[in-house]
Amino acid sequence: MATAVAERARVQQATATQRRDWLPGYLFISPAVLLFLVFVAGPLVAAFGLSLFHWDLLSPPEFAGLDNFRQLVSDSATIRAVVNTFVFAISSVVTHIGFGMLLALGVHRTMTRGTKYFVRTAFFFPFLISWAAVALIWKYVLDPAFGLANFYLSSTTNWLASPTWALPTLIVVDWWHTIGYTFIILLAGLQTVPAQLHEAARVDGANAWWRFWSVTLPVMSPTIFFATVITFIGAFQIFDPMVIMTQGGPDGATRSIVMYTYEKGFQSFEVGYAATLSLVLFVVIMLVTGLQFRLSRRWVHQ
């Protein structure tokens, strides 16, 4: 009996000690949990709730059930906005990873320390400029009458008013603005590749291309994966250049899903439908990111 009482007291004391040890951990994570609940989980639940109503911000909400989701399926403008956003995001990922890797390789292997510092600063600096300022600068550069682009290209193309060139032009502007971030990430990944691996491959007779393919890329695969995920998520939420430079035109050729959500929520005051569009944005990003993590098991080396 005494042994059982002693064992129970020991267990209770150990439990109390564990609780005291857990308390600092809970206190440390509580700000992050609170921010998540207020700015992520709360708005997500509110968006789902609003998607079940018709509401114009002025009159009382009217329960609509799944009407907003039915409208979503038949809305050609939504489908086009999603397609535009996918084209923009995929193009952004390809150009950022491709050109970012070329820049990182050039800076890492062929430049002196001072030149490396200058190039890193020069390419990263545009990323520090706000999208609004970047959009206004490029709107001036691309002006068909007196813009620098047409002057040096000896062209009269109205880049932002052309159904063919408007979206590719915005892709180029996005590349100019954000390539520095991807470049810095990939450059940091290159600096983690052990020189001993390259030396061993060189001793075995591997040329520069084979060393890059069999040594550099496998070691950098976690960095490339991170850059791919971050670039896609950022590009799929693109908004500022479409609003400032093209207003979604011409004829919806550059309207993104975020811009369309803004138009429905704050211009047409269809808050319920805007909430439905925001859920589509969330689901698409979640599914694509999940697919990227799934596929990463085949090519990302830990």
C-alpha positions in Angstrom: 0.0 0.0 0.0 2.8 2.4 1.0 4.6 1.5 -2.3 1.5 2.3 -4.4 1.1 5.7 -2.6 4.8 6.5 -3.1 4.5 5.6 -6.8 1.4 7.7 -7.2 3.2 10.7 -5.5 6.2 10.2 -7.8 4.0 10.2 -10.9 2.1 13.3 -9.8 5.4 15.1 -9.1 6.8 14.1 -12.5 3.6 15.3 -14.2 3.8 18.7 -12.3 7.4 19.0 -13.4 6.5 18.3 -17.0 3.8 21.0 -16.9 6.2 23.5 -15.5 8.6 22.6 -18.3 5.8 22.9 -20.9 4.6 26.3 -19.7 7.6 28.4 -21.1 7.1 26.6 -24.5 3.4 27.5 -24.6 4.2 31.1 -23.7 6.8 31.3 -26.5 4.5 30.0 -29.2 1.4 31.9 -27.9 2.1 35.1 -30.0 2.5 33.0 -33.2 -0.7 31.0 -32.4 -2.6 34.2 -31.7 -1.4 35.8 -34.9 -2.4 32.7 -36.8 -5.9 32.7 -35.3 -6.5 36.4 -35.9 -5.0 36.7 -39.4 -5.2 33.3 -41.0 -7.7 30.9 -39.4 -10.2 33.6 -38.5 -10.4 35.2 -41.9 -10.5 31.7 -43.5 -13.5 30.7 -41.4 -15.1 34.2 -42.1 -14.6 33.8 -45.8 -16.3 30.4 -45.8 -19.2 31.8 -43.9 -19.6 34.8 -46.2 -19.5 32.6 -49.3 -22.8 31.2 -48.2 -24.5 34.7 -48.3 -25.4 37.4 -50.7 -24.2 40.7 -49.2 -23.5 44.2 -50.6 -22.2 45.7 -47.3 -25.2 48.0 -47.1 -28.3 45.7 -46.7 -28.5 42.7 -44.3 -26.9 39.5 -45.6 -29.2 37.0 -47.3 -28.5 33.3 -47.0 -27.6 32.0 -50.5 -26.5 28.4 -49.8 -24.3 27.2 -52.6 -25.4 29.9 -55.2 -22.1 31.6 -55.2 -20.3 28.3 -55.9 -22.7 27.6 -58.8 -22.1 31.1 -60.2 -18.4 30.4 -59.9 -18.5 27.4 -62.2 -20.4 29.3 -64.9 -18.5 32.6 -64.7 -16.3 32.8 -67.7 -14.5 35.9 -66.2 -13.4 33.8 -63.2 -12.1 31.0 -65.4 -10.1 33.4 -67.5 -8.7 35.1 -64.4 -7.6 31.7 -63.0 -6.0 30.8 -66.4 -4.2 34.2 -66.5 -2.9 33.7 -63.0 -1.7 30.2 -63.8 0.1 31.4 -66.9 1.7 34.3 -64.9 2.7 32.1 -62.0 4.2 29.2 -64.1 6.1 31.7 -66.3 7.3 33.4 -63.2 8.6 30.2 -61.7 10.4 29.2 -64.9 12.0 32.5 -65.5 13.0 33.1 -61.9 14.6 29.7 -61.4 16.2 29.6 -64.8 17.7 33.1 -65.0 18.2 33.2 -61.2 20.4 30.1 -61.5 22.4 31.5 -64.4 23.0 34.7 -62.4 23.9 32.9 -59.3 26.4 30.7 -61.2 27.9 33.7 -62.9 28.4 35.6 -59.7 29.6 32.6 -57.7 32.2 31.3 -60.1 33.6 34.1 -62.2 33.6 37.4 -60.2 35.8 39.0 -57.7 34.6 39.7 -54.2 33.9 43.4 -54.9 32.1 42.7 -58.1 30.0 40.0 -56.4 28.9 42.5 -53.8 28.0 45.1 -56.4 26.0 42.6 -58.5 24.2 41.2 -55.5 23.2 44.7 -54.4 22.2 45.8 -58.0 19.9 42.8 -58.6 18.4 42.8 -55.1 17.7 46.5 -54.9 14.6 46.5 -57.2 13.0 44.0 -54.8 13.1 46.6 -52.1 11.1 49.1 -54.1 7.3 49.0 -53.6 5.2 47.4 -56.4 3.3 50.7 -56.8 6.5 52.6 -57.6 7.8 49.8 -59.9 4.5 49.7 -61.8 4.5 53.5 -62.3 8.1 53.5 -63.5 7.5 50.7 -66.0 4.2 52.3 -67.1 6.3 55.3 -68.1 9.0 53.2 -69.7 6.4 51.3 -71.8 4.4 54.3 -72.9 3.8 54.0 -76.6 4.4 57.7 -77.3 7.5 58.7 -75.3 8.5 55.5 -73.4 12.1 54.4 -73.4 11.3 50.8 -74.5 9.9 51.9 -77.9 12.6 54.5 -78.3 15.4 51.9 -78.1 13.5 49.2 -79.8 12.4 51.5 -82.6 8.9 50.3 -82.2 5.4 51.7 -81.9 3.9 48.8 -80.0 1.5 49.6 -77.2 2.7 46.9 -74.9 0.1 47.3 -72.2 -2.9 47.6 -74.6 -2.0 44.6 -76.8 -4.0 41.4 -76.0 -0.9 39.5 -77.2 1.8 41.4 -75.3 0.1 42.7 -72.2 0.5 39.6 -70.0 4.1 38.8 -71.2 5.0 42.4 -70.5 3.8 42.1 -66.9 5.7 38.9 -66.6 8.9 40.7 -67.6 8.1 43.6 -65.2 7.6 41.0 -62.4 10.9 39.3 -63.3 12.8 42.6 -63.1 11.2 43.5 -59.7 11.6 40.1 -57.9 14.4 38.2 -59.6 16.9 39.6 -57.0 15.1 37.6 -54.2 15.3 34.3 -56.1 18.9 35.1 -57.2 20.0 35.7 -53.6 18.3 32.4 -52.4 20.0 30.4 -55.2 23.4 32.1 -54.6 23.2 31.1 -51.0 22.4 27.6 -52.0 25.4 27.5 -54.3 27.6 28.5 -51.5 26.6 25.4 -49.5 27.9 23.0 -52.2 31.1 21.5 -50.8 34.1 22.2 -52.9 35.4 18.7 -52.2 32.6 17.1 -54.2 33.6 19.2 -57.3 37.2 18.3 -56.8 36.4 14.6 -56.6 34.2 14.8 -59.7 37.0 16.7 -61.5 39.5 14.0 -60.6 37.1 11.4 -62.0 37.1 13.2 -65.3 33.7 14.9 -65.1 33.4 18.1 -67.2 31.8 21.3 -66.0 28.3 20.4 -67.3 28.4 17.0 -65.7 29.6 18.4 -62.4 26.7 20.9 -62.4 24.2 18.2 -63.3 25.4 15.4 -60.9 26.9 17.5 -58.0 25.5 21.1 -57.9 21.9 20.4 -58.7 21.4 17.5 -56.2 23.0 19.4 -53.4 21.0 22.5 -54.2 17.7 20.7 -54.7 16.2 21.8 -51.3 17.1 25.4 -52.1 15.6 25.1 -55.6 12.4 23.5 -54.1 12.1 26.3 -51.6 12.5 29.0 -54.3 10.0 27.3 -56.5 7.3 27.1 -53.8 7.8 30.7 -52.6 7.9 32.0 -56.2 4.7 30.3 -57.2 2.8 31.4 -54.1 3.9 35.0 -54.6 3.1 35.0 -58.3 -0.3 33.4 -57.8 -1.3 36.3 -55.5 -0.1 39.0 -58.0 -2.3 42.1 -57.9 -0.5 45.5 -58.0 0.9 45.6 -61.5 -2.4 44.5 -63.0 -4.3 47.2 -61.2 -1.9 50.0 -61.8 -0.5 49.3 -65.3 -3.4 47.6 -67.2 -6.5 47.7 -65.0 -7.0 44.0 -66.0 -7.2 44.8 -69.7 -7.2 44.7 -72.5 -10.5 42.8 -72.3 -9.5 40.9 -69.2 -6.2 39.6 -70.7 -4.3 40.5 -67.6 -6.9 40.2 -64.9 -5.7 38.0 -62.1 -7.8 36.1 -59.6 -6.8 38.4 -56.8 -7.7 41.5 -58.9 -11.1 39.9 -59.8 -11.8 39.2 -56.2 -11.0 42.9 -55.4 -13.4 44.0 -58.2 -16.2 41.8 -57.0 -15.8 42.7 -53.3 -15.0 46.4 -53.4 -16.3 47.7 -56.7 -19.4 45.5 -57.4 -20.0 45.0 -53.6 -20.7 41.3 -54.2 -19.0 40.3 -50.9 -20.3 36.7 -50.8 -19.0 36.0 -54.3 -15.7 37.7 -53.5 -15.3 35.4 -50.5 -16.0 32.5 -52.7 -13.2 33.6 -55.1 -10.8 34.0 -52.1 -11.6 30.4 -51.1 -10.7 29.3 -54.7 -7.4 31.2 -54.4 -6.7 29.4 -51.1 -7.6 26.0 -52.4 -5.5 26.3 -55.6 -2.4 27.5 -53.7 -2.9 24.7 -51.1 -3.3 22.0 -53.8 -0.4 23.2 -55.9 1.9 23.5 -52.9 0.8 20.0 -51.7 1.6 18.7 -55.2 5.0 20.3 -55.2 5.8 18.7 -51.8 4.6 15.3 -53.1 6.7 15.5 -56.2 9.7 16.8 -54.2 10.2 13.3 -52.8 11.4 12.2 -56.3 14.0 14.9 -56.9 14.8 16.7 -53.7 17.9 15.2 -51.9 18.0 15.7 -48.2 
